[in-house]
């Protein structure tokens, strides 16, 4: 198996070309170990950069989270303030409406009484009385006042 040719796929081509002509196994091993150590250093640097970026990302996310929380609190406080103002306004409006209703109820009662009085008026009798006056006025020029006084004293509604 020692004579078998090995494929060094995981090594860069330049290193493969360099060690392919070297017969001393210790030099080959040393070259490969040097490459592995350099690669480890690059990987450690990459991991460090990656960890720093993760920390930066987490810090940014924390800032965003804090900003969102503050914005939420600000909006909630504004909403609570608006709600309190609404409650105060609605109570004032309810008080105003109650006062207005209390002031209008007696007026409504008076209007209902007036309507009852208007409904109780004998329109037909008044109409006939006015036609009679018109007729008297057109026929009797000098005696109109005497006739009207007589009618007013003697004309009565029959119940």
C-alpha positions in Angstrom: 0.0 0.0 0.0 2.9 2.3 0.4 3.5 2.4 -3.3 -0.1 3.5 -3.9 -0.4 7.1 -5.1 -2.4 9.4 -2.8 -4.6 12.2 -3.9 -4.2 15.2 -1.7 -7.6 16.9 -2.5 -7.8 18.9 0.6 -4.5 20.7 0.0 -4.1 23.7 -2.3 -2.5 22.9 -5.7 0.5 25.1 -5.0 1.3 23.0 -1.8 0.6 19.8 -3.7 3.1 20.7 -6.4 5.7 21.7 -3.8 5.5 18.5 -1.8 5.0 16.1 -4.8 8.7 16.4 -5.7 10.0 16.2 -2.1 11.1 12.7 -1.1 11.7 13.4 2.6 8.5 12.5 4.5 9.4 14.7 7.4 9.6 17.8 5.1 6.2 16.8 3.6 4.7 16.4 7.0 6.2 19.7 8.2 4.8 21.5 5.1 1.4 20.0 5.6 1.4 20.8 9.3 2.5 24.4 8.5 -0.5 24.6 6.1 -2.8 23.1 8.8 -1.6 25.6 11.4 -2.1 28.6 9.0 -5.6 27.3 8.1 -6.4 27.0 11.8 -5.3 30.6 12.4 -7.5 31.7 9.5 -10.4 29.7 10.8 -9.9 31.1 14.3 -9.8 34.7 12.9 -13.0 33.9 10.8 -14.7 32.5 13.9 -13.7 35.5 15.9 -15.0 37.8 13.2 -18.2 35.7 13.0 -18.6 35.9 16.8 -18.1 39.7 16.7 -20.7 40.0 14.0 -23.1 37.8 16.0 -22.5 40.1 19.1 -23.1 43.2 16.9 -26.3 41.6 15.5 -27.5 40.8 18.9 -26.8 44.3 20.1 -28.7 45.7 17.1 -31.6 43.3 17.8 -31.6 44.4 21.5 -31.6 48.1 20.4 -34.5 47.4 18.0 -36.4 45.4 20.7 -35.9 48.4 23.1 -37.0 50.9 20.5 -40.1 48.8 19.7 -41.0 48.4 23.4 -40.6 52.2 23.9 -42.7 52.9 20.8 -45.4 50.5 22.0 -45.4 52.1 25.5 -45.6 55.5 23.9 -48.5 54.5 21.7 -50.3 52.8 24.6 -49.8 55.9 26.8 -51.2 58.1 24.0 -54.1 55.7 23.6 -54.8 55.7 27.3 -54.7 59.5 27.3 -57.1 59.6 24.4 -59.4 57.1 26.1 -59.4 59.2 29.3 -60.3 62.3 27.3 -63.0 60.4 25.5 -64.5 59.2 28.9 -64.4 62.8 30.2 -66.0 64.1 27.0 -68.7 61.4 26.9 -69.6 62.1 30.6 -69.9 65.8 29.8 -72.1 65.0 26.8 -74.2 62.6 28.9 -74.7 65.4 31.5 -75.6 67.9 28.8 -78.1 65.6 27.2 -79.7 64.8 30.6 -79.9 68.5 31.4 -81.4 69.3 27.9 -84.0 66.4 28.3 -84.9 67.7 31.8 -85.4 71.2 30.4 -87.4 70.0 27.4 -89.7 67.6 29.2 -91.9 70.4 30.7 -92.0 72.0 27.3 -93.2 68.7 25.7 -95.9 68.5 28.4 -97.0 72.0 27.6 -97.1 71.2 23.9 -99.1 68.1 24.5 -101.6 70.2 26.6 -101.8 72.8 23.8 -102.4 70.1 21.2 -105.2 68.7 23.4 -106.7 72.2 23.6 -106.4 72.7 19.8 -108.0 69.3 19.2 -110.9 70.2 21.5 -111.8 73.3 19.5 -114.9 73.0 17.4 -113.6 74.0 14.0 -116.9 73.2 12.3 -118.8 75.5 14.6 -116.2 78.3 14.2 -116.3 78.0 10.5 -120.1 78.2 10.5 -119.9 81.2 12.9 -117.5 83.0 10.6 -119.6 82.4 7.6 -122.6 83.8 9.4 -120.7 86.9 10.4 -119.6 87.3 6.8 -123.2 86.9 5.6 -124.4 89.4 8.2 -121.6 91.8 7.4 -122.5 91.8 3.7 -126.3 92.2 4.3 -126.7 94.5 7.3 -124.3 97.5 7.3 -125.4 99.4 10.4 -126.6 96.7 12.7 -123.5 94.3 12.4 -122.1 95.1 15.9 -125.5 94.5 17.6 -126.0 91.2 15.8 -122.5 89.9 16.6 -122.9 90.9 20.3 -126.2 88.9 20.3 -124.6 85.9 18.7 -121.6 85.9 21.0 -123.8 86.1 24.1 -126.3 83.4 22.9 -124.1 81.1 20.8 -122.9 78.2 22.8 -121.4 74.8 22.0 -123.7 71.9 22.6 -121.9 69.1 24.5 
